[in-house]
Amino acid sequence: MTNIILCGGSGTRLWPISRTLMPKQFVKLFNNKSLFQLTVERNSKVCDKNFIVSNAEQYFLALDQLEENSTFNIKNSTFLLEPVGRNTAPAIALACMALNPDEIVLVTPSDHLIKNEEEYQKVIQKAKELALKDNLVTFGIKPTFPETGFGYIEAEASSVKCVGLSVKKFHEKPSFDVAQNYLTTNYELQTTRYLWNSGMFMFKAGVFLEELQKYSPEIYETSRLAFENAIGTDAFSKRVQSTRASEKGETKVSLPNMIRIKHIDMANIPEDSIDYAVMEKSTKVKVVPSDIDWSDVGSFDALSDECEVLSAKCYEENSQNNFYYTDNDKKIIATIGLEDYIVIDTSDALLIAKKGETQKVKNIVDKLKLSTSRLSLTTHNTGHRPWGTYTVLEDSMGYKIKKIIVKPSKRLSLQKHLHRNEHWVVVSGEATVTIEDRVFLLQENESTYIKAGQIHRLSNDTNQPLCIIEVQVGSYTGEDDIIRLEDDFQRDSNG
């Protein structure tokens, strides 16, 4: 069984902790583990392989976090990189096209929290029984309160105890009164007729594609063309060979490690969710009621239910029932007369919200998109790159100061800048520096200077991290002032 992990989305409802280039699924909020890491660990107990769908920016985040688990076999993971998101139906379709049609797939978001793993494994087995019979299975969470932020699944009433229930209807996010009526109906009938839509699914790859072709043929055809044109692999031919070999009882061809979809092909795929494209139309849908202590961690209210305090030194006076977070371990948060509040402090943003109203963070995000502060939606002061990290220490008119950490045996791209000069000072480690046709070493407390327009590269050829301070001086110091000439990571964008 293969776990298709969907890593798209920017998690803006958890801004400013979650940003486009560091979304909530990769932020380490739970005992120094991310929701993505917890998803991989949980599903590795029930699945043989991972198929991770993400955008190109998040690929290296996912890869780094997989590699942090020394017991995890990275060879069991395949990546499909989307240049632009087109919602869940195309993402799942492209992944399924790389698999044997008879492969059972468990489709999960990467940003959900499930704490009752024993019960989770039981419902997975129930779903597998149904999927083997060519059903499209979804997991319905037994509601515990009238949530208005989730969609609901209405199951067919049944007096017979069975593995899964037929689905009568999918309902959009309801008003509070409607949600309350759903729970009242469940209580009065002593059934689980109305369930939260978890966004998790299980089916055979081929069965899903057949239903997608039947009910959303345009998505199917454009996805098929995009898959056939995948960059960097002969992915489609390998899938065909694998299928044919399987049919003949021969050894399967192994999956490619990475599938890159071309931007123009991805953009041509209609944008739609799996619910709209297939699940609400198919007659093969079953739902497994699941009581698995589940949360989508979709708001600060939800997050505060799972954690009392996140990395904050808090001093309260006449304050209670508050939730605090700061990304600065040295910063103290002190409150007087505060009750039922969320306080989120990062190096470049402060959010204060009343509990029960944190869903409105998305309204703040919409306003930021229209303001000169929209860059704060994209990245933290610390940016993550495949070679390491950089932290902006100071950013002002005409200059910028960064701390750069380069991981062992990694190097930045061979590049040049048009509008800025750079000064590098080694704080710790040993730097291998290339400037034009010169290559030389810098030790601790040594420095160098790169003029605007000069071709240069920073490398760490040692087995220890390299730390440097970079001072940029020039008329423009934006991250997009870069011409990349050669790159170990085959990136098209900045970094």
Sequence and secondary structure as in RCSB ss.txt:
>XXXX:A:sequence
MTNIILCGGSGTRLWPISRTLMPKQFVKLFNNKSLFQLTVERNSKVCDKNFIVSNAEQYFLALDQLEENSTFNIK
NSTFLLEPVGRNTAPAIALACMALNPDEIVLVTPSDHLIKNEEEYQKVIQKAKELALKDNLVTFGIKPTFPETGF
GYIEAEASSVKCVGLSVKKFHEKPSFDVAQNYLTTNYELQTTRYLWNSGMFMFKAGVFLEELQKYSPEIYETSRL
AFENAIGTDAFSKRVQSTRASEKGETKVSLPNMIRIKHIDMANIPEDSIDYAVMEKSTKVKVVPSDIDWSDVGSF
DALSDECEVLSAKCYEENSQNNFYYTDNDKKIIATIGLEDYIVIDTSDALLIAKKGETQKVKNIVDKLKLSTSRL
SLTTHNTGHRPWGTYTVLEDSMGYKIKKIIVKPSKRLSLQKHLHRNEHWVVVSGEATVTIEDRVFLLQENESTYI
KAGQIHRLSNDTNQPLCIIEVQVGSYTGEDDIIRLEDDFQRDSNG
>XXXX:A:secstr
 EEEEE     GGGTTTSBTTB GGGSEEETTEEHHHHHHHHHTTT SEEEEEEEHHHHHHHHHHHHT TTS GG
GEEEEEESS   HHHHHHHHHHTS TT EEEEEESS EE  HHHHHHHHHHHHHHHTTT EEEEEE  SS  SSS
 EEEE   SS  S EEEEEEE S  HHHHHHHHHHHHHHTS  EEEEEEEEEEEHHHHHHHHHHH HHHHHHHHH
HHHT BTS HHHHHHHHHHHHHTT       SEEE  HHHHHTS    HIIIIITT S EEEEEE S EE   SH
HHHHHH S BS EEEEES BS EEEES TT EEEEES BSEEEEEETTEEEEEETT GGGHHHHHHHHHTSTTGG
GGT  SEEEETTEEEEEEEEETTEEEEEEEE TTEE  EEE SSEEEEEEEEES EEEEETTEEEEE TT EEEE
 TT  EEEEE SSS EEEEEEEEES   TT  EEEE TT  SS  
